[in-house]
Amino acid sequence: MDYAENILGTIGNTPMVKMNKIVEEIDALVLAKYETFNPGNSVKDRMAVKMVEDAEAKGLLKPGGTIIEGTSGNTGMGLALAAIVKGYKMICVMSDKQSKEKMDILRAVGSEVVVCPTDVEPDDPQSYYSTSRRLAEETPNSWYVNQYDNLANREAHYESTGPEIWKQTDGKVTHFVVGVGTGGTISGVGKYLKEKNPDIKVWGIDTYGSVFKKYHETGEFDEKEIYPYVTEGIGEDILPKNVDFDVIDGFTKVTDKDAAVYTQKLSKEEGFFLGNSAGAAVKGLLQLKEHFTKDDVVVVLFHDHGSRYVGKMYNDDWMRKMGYID
Ligand SMILES: Cc1ncc(COP(=O)(O)O)c(C=O)c1O
């Protein structure tokens, strides 16, 4: 018999899928690391379980405890699955720009959801960073995950996502392209791949309104780069400890409109029903096309599933209201 002991045993070993029509103008083999096959429908299941197991091992998370995290949805889903299997309570703190579907999905897997305003400074007491910390201080027997600075996040990708990409491409991968939020995915995968072959290039996808690209290029944390944006899952107004700028060769920024339009295109042209950061990633990949040549093997990682965006990027009324389509 071949079965998993519980749902957490099905995390990882996701497929790699060749991209065709949407990347026609790119003169290289482009492969999608298709992370929605994880049980929580996102790559974040990997790091969620790793962070929980790391906290258990360090004695930070104790039996019957409460896990508290500020999350744009996907990490919360992975943590909620771990909480169910391991017997913890889960509280997710979210900003109000996140889709309603993400909030409903977290409640569906037994999580309490606390919603905070988006348009406040990170150190404002109402921000989702401050609220998560305060709840963790006030709740007895609780553990604040902090996916931004918790380095078990990038270790998960160093231990699982990176080796899978290396093995699935038979060591032929030449470029890795991925959206950057906490930085866990790009830093863990990037470190693993560069240890295997230092010539592999690692590109991050950033968004307008985020500090990453300018910081990487100049070393300056420029507050003028920070303003509200629509794209979900990528870009930051802080520098998370999980971002290892040394393994990143460059960033390209994608507009909110392009990210939304390319989210729809991925679905209609490839049958890839994926989230908003996948649209940003594929548009960013096209912006980088002059970096790729015929024999290159370019891997782009897609974080999450389209079902979380049916009220937004997959809703033409919303797309028209935003001015993204006619
Ligand atoms: C949909 C989505 N895309 C991209 C990212 C960025 O991934 P990472 O946090 O590993 O940089 C996230 C992380 O929150 C996400 O939820």
The ligand as an SDF file (V2000), in Angstrom:
LIG
                    3D

 16 16  0  0  0  0  0  0  0  0999 V2000
    1.0070   34.2650   -3.7430 C   0  0  0  0  0  0  0  0  0  0  0  0
    2.4010   34.4840   -3.2840 C   0  0  0  0  0  0  0  0  0  0  0  0
    3.3430   34.7100   -4.2060 N   0  0  0  0  0  0  0  0  0  0  0  0
    4.6200   34.9480   -3.8620 C   0  0  0  0  0  0  0  0  0  0  0  0
    5.0180   34.9780   -2.5460 C   0  0  0  0  0  0  0  0  0  0  0  0
    6.4720   35.2690   -2.2230 C   0  0  0  0  0  0  0  0  0  0  0  0
    7.1520   34.1380   -1.7490 O   0  0  0  0  0  0  0  0  0  0  0  0
    8.2930   34.2730   -0.6540 P   0  0  0  0  0  0  0  0  0  0  0  0
    7.5950   34.7560    0.5940 O   0  0  0  0  0  0  0  0  0  0  0  0
    8.8610   32.9290   -0.4630 O   0  0  0  0  0  0  0  0  0  0  0  0
    9.2660   35.2850   -1.1170 O   0  0  0  0  0  0  0  0  0  0  0  0
    4.0680   34.7530   -1.5520 C   0  0  0  0  0  0  0  0  0  0  0  0
    4.4540   34.8430   -0.1370 C   0  0  0  0  0  0  0  0  0  0  0  0
    3.7460   35.3090    0.7100 O   0  0  0  0  0  0  0  0  0  0  0  0
    2.7390   34.4780   -1.9190 C   0  0  0  0  0  0  0  0  0  0  0  0
    1.7850   34.2400   -1.0070 O   0  0  0  0  0  0  0  0  0  0  0  0
  1  2  1  0
  2  3  1  0
  2 15  2  0
  3  4  2  0
  4  5  1  0
  5  6  1  0
  5 12  2  0
  6  7  1  0
  7  8  1  0
  8  9  2  0
  8 10  1  0
  8 11  1  0
 12 13  1  0
 12 15  1  0
 13 14  2  0
 15 16  1  0
M  END
$$$$
